[in-house]
Amino acid sequence: MSAKRIGLVIKNDAQAEKQARELEKRLGDQCVVIDVQQSKNTDIPDDLLCMIVLGGDGTFLSVARFIGNRDIPLMGVKFGEVGFLAETTEDTLYDAITSVLEGKYLVQKRTRLDIKVMRGNEQIIDVDVLNDAVINKSALSRLASCAVYLDSIYLTTYRADGLIIGTPTGSTAYSLAAGGPVVSPEVPSIILTPICPFTLTNRPLIIPDSIKIEIRLEGSPEDMILTLDGQEGFEMDPGDKIFIRKSRNDIKMISFEDQSYFKILKTRLKWSGGRS
């Protein structure tokens, strides 16, 4: 059997492309460039040890969606200004790749959410997301009304600019900007964060990830948009039902040390204190 290769996914960015060319020269046959925009999931080579994502969080999310349920670890390399999904930076890239090729790395699992949308008796969406699903109005002047059921039991109706349903990984994305909590990826949970709720008692809520969520669009649900991982948007119709549960397909992320998540968190959020 041939040696394992590394897949390279490159952000449309001059610096990332330059770094990729250097990697190709250095690794030779040990790497293969994969264009997630032009390729299909079935085009992924079977001999990949991992996929290295040269880009920001948006590129990483695209790759996570692209691989679907393929069991391929991902390693993010930060090129954007803010990156929570990449612990490797450009200046440590070659050391990181050496460690990967030598098998000196850890694999951390990140949960995803399975998002299904039913329109009548037809399932029109079935997608896994790593960060979040967001329901909001395309017309910003109007409130969205989302009735939420947990394991078929009515919870409340969120009247807000929108509602974010996120994973712990997604807690540092849109949910954080909307006032949601930061949740460690090791905490098995799902986060419900209303965006500018009309009722001040509607606060962010953390629930066990064993719970199945159903969302019904109430009131006047015209112009409602469902956005998945901030990248795919779908127009909702009156009567659509959104079903959300923990996906059976995790994402595996390459790491090189325990507690790396908190080090990245401190760096990205620019936290400081009396101790280094």
Buried (B, 14 or more C-beta within 10 A) or exposed (E): EEEBBBBBBBBEBEEBEEBBEEBBEEBEEBBBEBEBEEEEEEEBEEEBBBBBBBBBBBBBBBBBBBBEEEEBBBBBBBBBEEBBBBBBBEEBBBEBBEBBBEEEBEEBEBBBBBBBBBBEEEEEBEBBBBBBBBBBBEEEEBBBBBBBBBEEEEBBBBBBBBBBBBBBBBBBBBBBEBEBBEBEBEEEBBBBBBBEBEEEEBEBBBBEBEBBBBBBBBBEBBEBBBBBBBEBEBEBBEEBBBBBBBBEBBBBBBBBEEEBBEEBBEBBEEEEEEEE
